[in-house]
Amino acid sequence: MQVLWWLVPPLAATVAAMLWAGWVGRERDDARREDADAALARMAQALSRPQVRGGSALTQAPTEPTHGVAVRREARRPTSAEASPR
């Protein structure tokens, strides 16, 4: 039974995390929430600004869609003239 005492700290941490997540995600009073119209206006203003990274405006998305598959170029085999030493 003493060997199982090592389970207590992870279980206690799990229970504490569950209680914390329940407390943070609880329903809140509408009086404490921000005005939805004001928040929407701030978000629209932030999205309308041009995004800048590294001192220049971001470029458009690449014209070729990326599918997550890397394709290697075919290796060019040297011709007999290129392969022979001079």
N, C-alpha and C positions, 0 to 999 in steps of 0.2 A: 504494500500500500504506500510505503514511503517513496517508492520509485515514481508514483503518479503525481507527486507534488509539483513536478516540473510543468504540469499542465495548468496549474493555477494562474501564473502570470499571463499566459496568452488568453486564457478564458476571461480573466479580469479585464484585460485590455480590450477584448472583443465586446464585452458587455458595456464598458465605458464608451467605446466608439458608437455602439448602437444607441445608447442614451443620448450622447452628444448629437448624433444625426437626427434623432427624433426631436430634440429640443430646437435645433437650428431650423428644421423643416416644418415646424408647427404652423398652424394658421395664426395669422396676426390680425390685430384690429385694423380696420380700414382707416382709422384716424391716424395711425402711425405710418401708413403708406404714403408715398409721394403722389402728387396729382398726376394722373396718367397722361393728361394732355400736355403738361409741362415736360414730362419725361419724353413723350413722343416728339415734341418740338426740339428738345436737346439732341435726341438721337438723329433726327432728320438733319439738323444743322451739322452734326459731326460727320454724317455720311456724305453730305454735299461737299465737304472740304476735300481738296485733292490730297491724296495720300503721298507722302514723301518718304523715301528710304535712301539713306546715304547721300542726301543733298540734292537728289534729282527726283522728278516725278516718276512714279512707276510706269513701266511700259505696258502695252496691251498684252493680253494673253497670247501665248505662242499660237501660230496659225495651225500647226500640226497638233492634233490631240494626243496626249500621252495616255497610254493604256497600261503602264506599269510593266511592260515587257521590254527588256533590253535586247536589241537586235545587233549583232556584230556584222561589220562589213566582211565580205568575203576576202580571204587572204589572197593577194596577188602572187602567183608563183613566178619566180624569176625565169626568164627565157634562157636558153642555152648560152647566148652571147653575154648575158649579164652574169651568169653563174661562173663562167670560166675566168680564171685570173689572167691578168695581162702581163 
